[in-house]
């Protein structure tokens, strides 16, 4: 299992954390999501089928937030 860390702007409450978690958990291969609106950080645990990092960023942005950086593998 691998963890992808994304810096995200626009999260202001626990509702934002839940929304991002819901959106990301719908992606095949995502095993868990921890979002922290205070730090603006989202950790995504992905399984062996490895979700594309760009897809994670696109899903977050489609939900109305902005991904500041997408770390490379």
WOLINRA-V757856 format. One record per residue. N is the residue number from 1. OMEGA is omega as a letter, one per 40 degrees, with the letter a starting at -180 (* if undefined). D_LAST is the distance of its C-alpha to the last C-alpha in Angstrom with 1 decimal. Layout:
[[N,OMEGA,D_LAST] [N,OMEGA,D_LAST]]
This chain:
[[1,a,13.0] [2,i,9.7] [3,i,9.9] [4,i,8.4] [5,i,10.4] [6,i,12.0] [7,a,15.0] [8,i,17.8] [9,i,21.3] [10,i,24.4] [11,a,24.4] [12,a,27.8] [13,i,28.8] [14,i,28.1] [15,i,29.0] [16,i,25.9] [17,a,23.8] [18,a,25.4] [19,i,25.1] [20,i,21.3] [21,i,21.2] [22,a,23.5] [23,a,21.7] [24,a,18.3] [25,i,20.0] [26,a,21.5] [27,i,18.3] [28,i,18.3] [29,i,15.9] [30,a,15.9] [31,i,17.5] [32,a,18.0] [33,i,17.7] [34,i,18.9] [35,a,19.7] [36,a,21.6] [37,i,23.7] [38,a,25.0] [39,a,21.6] [40,a,20.2] [41,i,17.1] [42,i,15.8] [43,a,13.9] [44,i,13.1] [45,a,13.3] [46,a,12.4] [47,a,14.2] [48,i,13.9] [49,i,14.2] [50,i,10.8] [51,i,11.6] [52,a,10.2] [53,i,8.8] [54,i,11.5] [55,i,14.0] [56,i,13.5] [57,i,14.2] [58,i,17.1] [59,i,18.6] [60,a,18.6] [61,i,20.2] [62,i,22.6] [63,i,23.7] [64,a,24.8] [65,a,22.1] [66,i,20.0] [67,a,16.3] [68,i,16.2] [69,i,12.6] [70,a,9.3] [71,i,6.6] [72,a,3.8] [73,*,0.0]]
